[in-house]
Amino acid sequence: MIATLLVAGLALQAQPVGGLIPDEKDLHYQVITKADGEKDWPFVAARGKLVCMSLISGPAVMFVPDGKGDDEQPLMLDVNPYGMVINNMGMKKSALLPYGGKLEELIRRVAPFVAMGHMLCKQKDGPAVPGSEL
């Protein structure tokens, strides 16, 4: 039993980029802002960071609103509504604007940001992607 735990511990330490605990090499972000008149903006905050982290299971996309305290809670984004619910359990308040209770509407609004987030993970020039490079 102890030998198994030691081997597992050594294997975890030898994880490549995209391991169990992300570091700055695994993180890419871009500041995004709601455009004037934009109707499909899904977030309560009008400005924030779209973040992609490379994890062992693949890219994970988040929206981190600009704000203070509880308003700065990151929201995990996913095109799988069940994944979004599980990843965002325990949030004190919703970071999403009302979407009429239809999952299709929620996914339609969030999917472009998930796609942009996945593109962020493919960037190699540093953690921040300037401007509207995506």
C-alpha positions in Angstrom: 0.0 0.0 0.0 2.7 2.5 1.0 4.7 1.6 -2.2 1.7 2.3 -4.3 1.2 5.7 -2.7 4.9 6.5 -3.2 4.7 5.6 -6.9 1.5 7.6 -7.4 3.2 10.6 -5.7 6.2 10.4 -7.9 4.0 10.1 -11.0 2.1 13.2 -10.0 5.3 15.2 -9.5 6.5 14.2 -13.0 3.4 15.6 -14.8 4.1 17.7 -17.9 2.5 21.0 -18.7 -1.2 20.4 -18.3 -0.8 18.4 -15.2 -3.0 18.2 -12.2 -2.1 21.6 -10.7 -2.0 24.3 -13.4 0.8 26.8 -13.4 1.3 30.0 -15.5 2.4 28.0 -18.5 -1.0 26.4 -18.5 -2.9 29.7 -18.3 -3.9 32.0 -21.2 -6.3 34.9 -21.0 -7.8 37.8 -22.9 -9.8 40.8 -21.7 -13.2 40.8 -23.2 -15.9 43.5 -23.1 -19.5 43.6 -24.1 -20.0 45.6 -27.2 -22.6 48.4 -27.3 -26.0 46.9 -28.3 -24.7 43.3 -28.0 -27.8 41.1 -27.3 -26.3 37.7 -26.8 -23.7 38.7 -24.1 -24.3 35.9 -21.5 -22.6 37.5 -18.5 -23.8 39.9 -15.8 -20.5 41.7 -15.8 -19.9 43.9 -19.0 -16.1 43.3 -18.8 -13.8 40.5 -17.7 -11.2 38.0 -18.7 -11.8 34.9 -20.8 -9.3 32.3 -19.4 -8.2 28.9 -20.6 -6.3 26.5 -18.5 -4.7 23.4 -19.9 -5.6 20.5 -17.5 -4.9 16.8 -17.7 -8.5 16.3 -18.9 -8.1 19.0 -21.6 -8.8 22.7 -21.8 -11.0 24.4 -19.2 -12.5 27.7 -20.0 -13.6 30.4 -17.5 -15.0 33.9 -17.4 -13.6 36.0 -14.6 -15.6 39.3 -14.3 -13.9 42.5 -13.4 -15.2 43.4 -10.0 -14.6 43.2 -6.3 -15.2 40.4 -3.8 -18.1 38.1 -4.7 -18.5 39.9 -8.1 -15.1 38.5 -9.1 -16.1 34.8 -8.8 -15.0 32.9 -11.9 -17.6 31.1 -13.9 -16.5 27.8 -15.6 -17.9 27.6 -19.1 -18.8 24.5 -21.0 -21.1 23.5 -23.8 -22.3 20.6 -21.6 -24.9 22.1 -19.3 -24.4 19.4 -16.7 -20.7 20.2 -16.7 -21.4 23.8 -16.1 -23.7 23.1 -13.2 -21.3 20.8 -11.5 -18.3 23.0 -12.1 -20.1 26.1 -10.7 -21.8 24.5 -7.7 -21.6 26.7 -4.6 -21.6 30.1 -6.4 -23.2 32.7 -4.2 -25.0 34.4 -7.1 -25.3 33.9 -10.8 -22.7 35.4 -13.1 -25.1 34.7 -16.1 -27.8 37.0 -17.4 -31.3 35.4 -17.5 -31.7 33.1 -20.5 -35.3 32.1 -20.2 -34.7 28.8 -18.6 -34.0 27.1 -21.9 -30.7 25.1 -22.0 -30.5 25.6 -25.7 -30.5 29.4 -25.3 -27.8 29.2 -22.6 -25.6 27.0 -24.8 -26.1 29.2 -27.8 -24.9 32.3 -25.8 -22.0 30.5 -24.1 -20.7 28.3 -26.9 -18.8 31.1 -28.8 -16.9 32.0 -25.6 -16.0 28.3 -25.0 -14.7 28.1 -28.6 -12.6 31.3 -28.1 -11.3 29.9 -24.8 -10.1 26.8 -26.5 -8.3 28.9 -29.1 -6.6 30.8 -26.2 -5.1 27.5 -24.9 -3.4 27.1 -28.3 -1.6 30.5 -27.9 2.1 30.1 -27.1 3.4 33.7 -26.6 2.6 34.1 -22.9 -0.4 34.2 -20.7 -2.1 37.4 -22.0 -3.4 37.6 -25.5 -3.6 41.3 -26.4 -6.5 43.1 -28.2 -8.9 41.1 -30.2 -6.3 38.6 -31.6 -8.8 35.7 -31.5 
